[in-house]
Amino acid sequence: MMRKAFALCLAALLAACAAPQETSVKNPPAAPVARREAIVDQLHGVAIADAYRWLEDGESAEVKAWADGQDAHARAILNDVKGHQLLTDRFSSLLYVDSISTPVARQGRLFYMRRPKGAEKSFLAWRDESGTERVLIDSAKLSADGTTALGEWIPSPDGKLLAYLIKPNNADEATLRVRRVDTGEDLPDELEGAKYSGMSWTPDSEQLYYVWVPPVSETVTVEQRPGFATVRLHQLGSQQGADTEIFGATGDPETFLGVDLSEDGHFLFLYLSRGWDDVSVWYRDQRMQLDIKIPQRVVPSGAVIASSVTDELVAKVDKRAQELGFQRLVVGAGAVTEVTAYKDTFYLHTNAGAPMYRVLSVSPDSGLWREIVPEGATKIDGVQVAGEKLVVSSLDKAASRLSLWGLEGGKLRDLALPGLGSISGLSGEFDSDDLYYGFSTFTQPTQVMKLSLSENRSEVWGRVQLDVDTSHMVVTQESYTSKDGTQVTMFVVHRDDAKRDGSNPTLLYGYGGFNVDMTPAFSSAVVTWLELGGVYAIANLRGGGEYGEAWHQAGMLDRKQNVFDDFHAAAEHLISTGWTRSEKLAIKGGSNGGLLVGAAMTQRPELYGAVICAVPLLDMLRYHRFGSGRTWIPEYGSADEATQFPYLAAYSPYHHVKAGTHYPALLMMGSDHDDRVDPMHARKFAAAVAAATSELPDAAPVLFRLERNAGHGGADLVKQTVAANADQFAFLAQTLGVDLSDLR
């Protein structure tokens, strides 16, 4: 569904930095000092100083010079760490490997991403019954310098065409193109404004539904763009200007429009999402003429799906939708819902009336609702129809489970998984017995599995081959108590010979927001960290989705401080149970997780020894004025609102940097083409921390490292991932006292 495309990115936070610039290691360039300005705003009667507002202008020559100078300084310092080359060599051996993604099946053809050992970028390939692999799109050839990335892609129903996005500098901004599978040639169709496209093919493989966003102009500013998005239908072979507008702009930049067409083309679904906890859905029967009045279905007594609308915006969209022949499905329920249509029955994966989610079905003809999979003690995190059954994925203490259910209800059986870990990329066809999925654990690299639903038997379809021994790795899940008494879980990964004597260098990771699940997954960085004698921990903080919608809502808006309290408590637990001590404890987070570690270091600077903060939000009083910020107001709130300003001001990391404070060592990771979270956050915060500690004789380092030709998710060249990982671990080694010679 469309809203998922806007979740703050977790993947590739270790990735994407250009090769180091040539500098003198013996005499590294000095970090430029950011000038201060006497800017003070009055917000709801409160004076707010903003000395580094000038660093918000990413197009300014002065800002670019400051960022370039900071980057040169950071790279030189990190490259000079003894053992840096050992790190580069180790990450090269772990990352320049064969890899393959979960395939998508269409009419006997399988489409997937693959990267051969030694290659810098992946290519999109396909194969048919013959098993012969054919390269369809080589992402390394999308631009001469390799900086353009391949984005979302989807094969046509007949398997003969492929719609795909190209993204310069790996940013969110994208262009939609269509390629013939058999010949590898692009059609003339080239659709701009596909940043939030959400492509959906018609059954005849001749048309595409998508969401179009107009370019920035005098009337359409960056932060207002989502409110100008429209749903369109494109006929292959025609000009984009001739596209049919299916649904117009909402005018509200805090919302997303989404579109989806049922596989048989019978039903068109319109989604309106506000944040990550409120989705309304309408549907239209495409087989009926729009000038025929479609009877409104009647919601049976006791149904949890709202049929009345009181919210002004939703009511406006609802009125327009019904004028265009759409009917309400889930409107104004304040819940998250995803719909799969199969044989004129809708299957809804929803948390309406069920914080841990459930599955409902309804026939649009009868309007009769049925509960197919009831809410249980574990979160239902995904549903799809495959082999004419319902495949249900769930999370049990943040680990994946799979089960098979009948379309009319009733659990048939649990589906066998290779172990305790995480599944990803579930892919199957309505009438096929085969289901594909990715499976990973902390100790096992990703395997792509092929599951026979009828035989309940999985076999390896593809895997990542790594030269690594994980037999010495131990994974435990520990429970600890947060500040308000809430029990929180945390995965702890360590070597079997690790002692709880407080001496272990430890890396704690967290996210805590946007209903995102933190589940077991293999990481070359974690393996390397353990090889160096480290302990790795990942906390299932409130704000995430591991324990249902109530868990998510407990960490959003005015309850965001719960997330930081959970993180502090995780650190205290690692210390009190003997894993580490404060000077040996590093924390890391990116995007919303960057906000987390920024708040952690400003609230409890004595608790942490080092901080890696990547592509973060840190100025929470102005975040909504930049990038995609307005779309996150339902999650965070807005300082423009008098009732929301106090709690944002209470934790906004940038505004809580205090002069003379001994902050832990900071490595700030920014991306120069991040069009989701504006890099101004990273620049302003790094400048503020550097100034606050400049007079301290024993101040910890403040390093700002800039990723070139990279968006919010980084860049997609392996050499950049290697360089980024090596620099981060060099930073950790230097600040936590880790001997890198163990990598020999």
N, C-alpha and C positions, 0 to 999 in steps of 0.2 A: 504494500500500500504506500501511497505517496509520502505520508508523514515520516516513514522510516528513512527516506533519503536525506532528511534534515537533522537526524540525530547527530549530536556532536561525535565526530569520528574517534574511534578507539584504535582501529587498525593502523599500523605503520607509524606509531608514535616514536619508534626507535629509528625511523628511516629518514632519508632524504636530506642530505647535505652535499654540496658540491665539493670537489676535491680541494684540499687546503691551498690557499694562495701561498706563493713563495715568499717567505719572510726569513729574517735572520733569527735562528733559534737562540744564539748567544745574546742577542740584543733584540728581544721582541718589541714590536711597536707598542707604544704606550696607549692605553685605553683613553679615548677622548672623553673629556669631562663635559657633561651636559649643563648648559646654562640654565639658570632658574628665572622664572618670570613671576611677577607679583600679581597673579590672577586669583581673584577670590570671587566665587559665586555665592549668591544667597538662595538657598533652597529651603523653602518652607520655613523661613526665618532663621536658618542655620548657615553660618559662614563656612564655605568649603573652599580650601586652598587647592590650587591645581598648578603647581610650579612648572610642570613639564608638558603642558598642553601643546606646546609647539611640536612635540614629538608625535602628535596625532597625524600630521600631514605627511603621509608616505611619499608624496610626489615632490616634496621640497628637496632642493639640492643639499641644504644644510642637514636635513634629517638623513638623507641617503649617505652623506659623508660620515655622520656620526655612527650610523649602523655599520657601514663598511669598516670604519676604524675599530669599532668594538669587535667585530667579527675577526679581523686580522689579528688583534691582540689575543682573543680567546683561542684561536686555532694555533697560534705560535706557542702559547703556554701549554696547551694540551698535547701538542705534538712533541714537546720537550720532556714529557713525563717518561721516566725510565721504564721500558717495557712496552711503550706504545706500539712498536713494530710487532711485538709478540701478539698483542691484541688484534692488530690488523690481519696478521697471518691466521690467527685462530678463527676470526669471524669470516675470513675468506673461505676457509675450509668448510665452515658450517653453512654458508649462504650461497656459494656458487655450486649448487646441487640441482639435480633433476627435481622438478615439482610439477604437480598436475592438479586441476580443480575438479570438483564434482561436475559430471556432464549433464547437459540438458538434452532430452530426447525429443525428436520431431520426425515422425514418419520413417522410422528406422535409421535415422541419422543421429549421431551423438555429437554435441558441440561442447567444447571445453577449452580451458586455458592451460598452456604447458610452457615450461621454461626448461630447456636443456641445461645440463651441467656446463658451467663456464659462461653462459649467456648473460647479458646485462638485463634484458627485458623478456617478458613472456610473449607468446603469440597465441592467437585464437585459432584452434584447429577443429577439424571435424572428420568423422569416419562413418562409413556405412557398414553393412553386413560383411563386406569383404575384409574389414579390419584395417584397411590402408589409411594411414593418417595423411591429411592434406592441410596445409597451412592456408587459412582464410584471411587473417589479418595479422601482420607482423607489426607489433606496436613500436618496434625499434625503427621502423621506416615511416612512421606517421609524420615525422619532421626530420630535417637534415641533422639537427643536433641532438635528437633523441629526447627532447624535453616535452613533447606532446604525449599524453597518456590516452590509453583506451579506457573509456568509461563503461557505463551500463550497456548491455547488448541483449537482444532477444531474437531468436529465429522466428520466421513466419510459420503459420500452421502447417503449410505444405513442405517446410524444410528447405525451400529453394531460395529464400532471401534471408538476409540478416540486417536488422536495424541496429545501429550502434552509435555511441557518442564518442566524439574526440574532444579532449580537454587540454588546451595549451597550458604548459607549466603545471599540469596536474591540478589545476584549480577546479572549482565547481562549475564555472562557466563552460558551456558545451555547445557543440554543433551536432545535429542529428543527420546521419547519412544512412544509405541503404546499399547493400552489396549483394550481388548475385553469387550464390554459393558455388555453383558449378564452374563458373568462369573466373571468379575473384575480381570481377569488375564492378565499380560503383555505378549506380544509377545517377542521373543528373540531379536528383533530389538532394537539396542541402538546406536543412532547416535550422535557422539561428534561434537563439533564445531558448535553448533546450536545457537550461540549468536545472530545472525541476521537472523533467519531461514526463517520466512515468509512462513509457510507451506501451501501447496495447494494439495488437493486430486484429483486423476483421477476419472472419473465417476464410474468405476468398483470397487472402494474402495480397490484397490490392490497396488497402487503406490502413492508415495508422491514426489512432487517437493519441494525443499527447497534450501536455500542458506547456503553453508558451508564455514566456516572460519578456516584456519589451526591454529594449536597451536603456541604459541610463541616459537621461536627457534633462532639459531644464524643468520639465514637468514630472519626470519620473526619477526620483533620487534613489540612491543605492538602498537606503534602509526602507524605502517605501515600495520597492519592486514587487515583493510577494502579493501585495494588495492589488496589483495590476495584472496578475496572472489570469489567463483564460484557458478554457478547455477547447481544443481544436481537433478537427478531422482533416487529415491530409490524404489526397488522392495521389498515388504514385504517378509520376510523370508530369504533374502540374507544378506551377510556381507556388511558393509559400504564400504569396499574397492572395491566392485563390482559395486558401483553406477555409473550411466552414467553421464558424464559431459555434460551438455547442453550448457553452455556458460562459457568460461574461464575468468580468472582474468583480470581486467582492468589495474592493475599496478598503479592505482592512489588512494592513501589513502584518498583523499578528496571526493570520490564518494561512492555511495551505489549501489549494484545490487539488483534488486527485481524480483520476478517471480509470475505470477498468471495464473491459468488455468480457462477458462470459465466453468461454471457449467456443460454444456453438453459435455465438452472436445473438442469442435471444435477448439478453438483458445487458443494458448499459448502466453501470454504477457510478454515481457521483459522490465523492467524499469531500467533506469540509472538516478540516482538522484545526483545532486550536491547542497548541502545545502537545503534550504526550499523554494526556488523560481525558481528552474530550473529542470524540469523532462522531459526526452525523453522517448518515448514509441515505441516499435516495436511489431509486432504480426506475428504469423505463423499459418497457417491453418494446423492443425494436421491430417486432412483427406487426405492430398496430400503427395505424395512421395517426399522426399528431392532431388531426382535426376531429378525431373521434374522442369523445369524452370518456376517459377511463374511470370506472367506478373506484372510489376510495375504499381500500380494504378496511375491515373493522378489526381492531385489536381486541381479542377476547378478554373478558374480565379476569383480572389477576395477572395479566402479562406485565413483565417488568420493563418492556420497551415503551418509552414515552410516546404518546400520540399527540400531545399538546405542546405548544411552543410558547414560551414566555420571553426568552432572550431576544432582544431587538435584532441583532445581526442574524441569528439563526432564523428568526421569523422572516426576515427580508429575503434570505436565500431560499427558504422553504417556499415562500410565495412565488418567487421567480421560477423555482424548479417545477412546481406544480403547473404553472402556466406553460411550461415547455414539455409537459407530459410525464414528468417524473412523479413518483409516488414515494411517500415516506416509508422508510424501513426502520431506521434507528435515528431518531431526531430529538435532540434536546435531552438525552438521557444522561449526559455527563459521564460517558463511559467510552472505552476504546473497543471498537468492533472491526473485524475483518470478515469479508464475505466471500465464499466460494459457491458458485452456482453449478449445479450438475443435474441434468434431466429435469429442468424447471423446478428444482427445489433449491432453496438457499440454505447454506450451512454457515452459521455465524459463530465465530470465535470471539467471545465478548466477556467483559467483566461487568456488564450491566447487572446489578444485583448480586454479583459474585466476585469479590476482590481477587480470588485465586483463579478466576476465569472458568468458563464452562462453554459447552457447545450446544447451540440451539438450532433447530431447523424450522423452516416455514415454507409453505407453498403459497406463492403469490395469488394463485387462483382461489384457494380456500381461505387464506389468512389464518390458518390454524397453526399454532406454535407447539413445538415439542422439544423437550429437553433430551438431547441425545447422549451427551457426556456431562454428568453433574459435576458441580464444584467439589473439590476434595481438599485434602490437607496439603497437596503439592500444587504448584502453579502449572497450569496448562499454558505452554508458551508457543504452540503452533499446531495447526490442523490443516490437512489437505486430503483430497480424494485421490486415491491410487488403487488400481486393481479393483475398482468398484467397492472399495471399503474406505473407512475413515482412518487415516494414520494420525495419531495424536502424540505429540512430543510434550514432555513435561519436565520440570526441574524438581528434583528431590535433594534438598540441601545443596543447591547450586550445581548438581550433577544431572546429566541428561538421562531420560527414560523414554522409551518408545512403546506404544501399544496400538493394537488394531481393534477397531470397533465396526459394528454393522451400521449401514446407512440409516436404519430405523432405530438404532440404539442397541445397547448390549455389548459389553466387552467380550471380544473373541479370544484374545490372548495378549500377553506381553511379547514384544519383539526383542530378540536377542541382540545385545550390543557386545562389542569386543572387550568391554571392561567398564570401569568407573571413569567417565570423562565427559566430553562435550561433543554433541553432534552439530553439524552445520550444513547448509546448502541442500536440504532435503529436496529431491527432484524425482518426480515420477509422472506417469501419464494416467488419465482416468481409467483406461481399460487395460493397462499393462500390469503384469504381475511383478515387474522389476522396479525396485526403488533404489535410488542412489543417495548416499550421504557421506559427508566428511566426518571423521572421528579423530579426536585428539585428546591426549592427557598431558599432564605435566611431564611425564617421563616417556611418552611415545609420540614421535612425529606424526603429522597428519597422514591418515590413510583414507583413501576413497573406497567406500564399501559398496558392493552390489548386493542388495537384499532381496531374496525371493519371498514374497509375502505368503504364498501358499505353503511353502516348505519351512518358513521361519528360519532360513539359513543365510548367513552372510559370507561373502568371499571378498578378498581384496581385489579391487578393480585397478587401483593405482596407488602408489605410495611414494613418500619422500625417503630416499636412502641417505642416511647420515653416518659419518664415521664418528660415532659417539657411543660411549658405554653409559647407560643410565641405570645399570643394576645397583649402583651405590646410592641412588636417589630415593629418598623417603618422602611421602606426602601424608600429612595429617590435616585434619580439619578440627580446629579448636574453637571453643566458645568463650566469649568474655563479656563483661558487663560494662555498658556505656554509662555515661554520667547520670542519666535519668533512670537507670535500672534496666534498660532494654538489653536483652541478650542478642549479641551479634556474633556471626561466625567468620572465621578467617582460615584460609588455606595457608599452611606453612610447608615449604619445600626445603629439604636440607640433605646433606650427606649422612650416611648411616654412622659415620664416626664423629659427627658433630657433638660437642659437649655443651651442656647448658651451664657454662661458667661465666657468661656475660662477655665473652671475648670475640664472638662471631660478628664479622661485618655483615650487616643485615640491610636488605632493600625492601621497603614496604611500599606497595602500590595500591592505589585506590581510585575510584571514579565517583560513585555516589550521586547519580542524577539521571533524568530523562528516561527512567524505567529500563535502564541498560543493565544486563546481567553480567556479572563477573564470574566466569565458569572456568574449569580446568582447561588449559590449552598449552601445547608445547611451545617453547620459545628457546631459540639458540642462545639468547642473552641469559636466560635463567640457567641453562646448562653451563655456560661459561662462568657465571657467577658462582655456581656450586663448585666448579673445578678450582676456583680461587679460594675455596673454603668459606664461601658466603652462605647466608640463609636468605631465602626469598619468601615474602609473605604478601598475600592479596586479600584484602578485607571486603566483605559483602555488606557495604555501608547502606544505611537508609538513603532513600533517593533512587537507588537502583531497583531492579525488578525481580530479584531472585526469590522474594517471598510475597509476590503479588502486589496489587495496586495500593493496598494500605501501606505497604513498606515504601513504595515510591512516594506517596503523598506525605509520608512522615518526614521526608527530606526535601521538600520543595517550599517555595514562597517563604512565609514567616517561620517555617520549621527547618530552614536550611542549616541553622546552627547545629541541629542534630547530626548532620553528616560530619561536620568538623569534630564534634564531640566523640562520635564513633571512631574517627580516625585517631584522635589523641588517645582514646582508650585502647585502641589496637597497639599503638606504640608502647603504652604503659604495660600492656599485657606481655609484649615481647621482652620487655625489660624485667618485669617482675618474675617471669617464669624462667629467666636465666639465658634466654637466647642471645641477648645483646645488652649494650648499655648506650646511653644517649650519644656519646661521641663516636660510637660505631654504627649508629642508625641513620640510614639515608632514606629519603622518601622521594617518590616519583609520581607524576601525574601529567596528563595532557588534556587540553581543551577544557571541558568541565572539571576534569581531574587536575588541570593546571590551576584552576580556581581553588580547588581543594588544598593543594600543597602550598599555594600562596597564602591562604588563610591559616594553614597549619603553622607556617614559619613566622607569621606576624603575631599569631595568638600565643604560641608556645615556643619561642625561639630556643629556649634552653633544652627542649625535649629532643631536638634533632641535630645531627651532625652535618648533614649535607642534603641539598634539595636539587632535583632535576625537574624543571618546570617547562613544559612544551606547549606551544601554540595556545596560550592560556587566555581566559577571561580574568581580569584583575581590577579594572576600574568598573565597579558595579553600579556607579551612579551615571555613567555615560555609555555603557556597553550597547544600549538599545539604539544608539545613534549611528552605529557602524555595522558594516557587513550584513549578516542575517540576524542581527541582534533583536529586532522587533519580534521575530518569530519565537523568541525564548521568553518573552514577557510572561506568558502563562506559567512558565516554570519558575522564574525568578521574581517576577514583579518589576515595577518601574519606579525609578526615583521621581518621576513626574507626578506620581500619585502620593498625596500627603500621607495616606495610611500605610503605604509600602516603603516610603523613603526611610523611616527609622530603622527597620531591620536590615535593609541593604547597606545603609551607612554604618551599621553596627559591625559588619564583617568585611566590607569591601577592602581587600588586601592593600591596594594602592594607597588608600586613605589612612591606613594604620601602620605605615612605615614610620618609625620614630627615630630621630637622630640620637646617636650615641648608644644604640642598642647593638649587642653582640648577636648578629644574625648568623645562622649556619651558612656554610659555603653554598653559593648559588650558581648553577649552570642553567641559563635561560636559553631555550631553543625556539627560534622564530623561523617563519617561512615568508619569503619575500612576495609570494603571490597568493597568500591566504585570503580568499574572498569570502570565507565563512566567519572566522573569528579574526578581526582586524589585528595586524601585528602591532598596532599602537599600544595594546595592553602590555606586550612583552617589553617594548621600548621604554614606556613610562615607568614601569615597575623596576626594571633593572637600573634605570637612572636614579630612581628614588632610593633604592637600597644602597647603591654605590655612594651616593651623597651622604646618606645617613651614617655610613660606617667609615667615611673618609678620614676622620680625625682620630680613629681608634688605632693605636700602635700595633695591635695584634688582630686586626680585622680579618675575617675570612674572605677569600676571593669572591668576586662577583664577575662572572663571565657571561657574555652575550654572544651566542653563536647563531649565525644567520644561514638558513637553508636557501640555496639559490634555485631558481626555476622550480619552485615547489609550492604546492597548495596546502590546505589544512591537513591533508593526510600525508604530506611529505612529497617525495618524488619516487619514481619507480625504477631507478637504476640500482642494480645490486651494489655497485661500487660506492654509491652514496649511502646505502644502508650500512655497509662495512665501515665507512669512514665515521658515520654518526655513532655507531655502537662503540667503535674503538675510542672515540673522544669521550663518550659518556663514561666508559669504564676507566679510562685514564683519570678522569675527574674523580670518580669514586675511589680509585686506588690512592690517589694523592691525598684526598681529604680524610679517608678512613684508615689509612695505613695498611693497604693491601699489597702484598708482595707479588708482583706480576711475573716473577721468574718461575712461578709454579706452572706456567703455561708451556714451559720448554718441554 
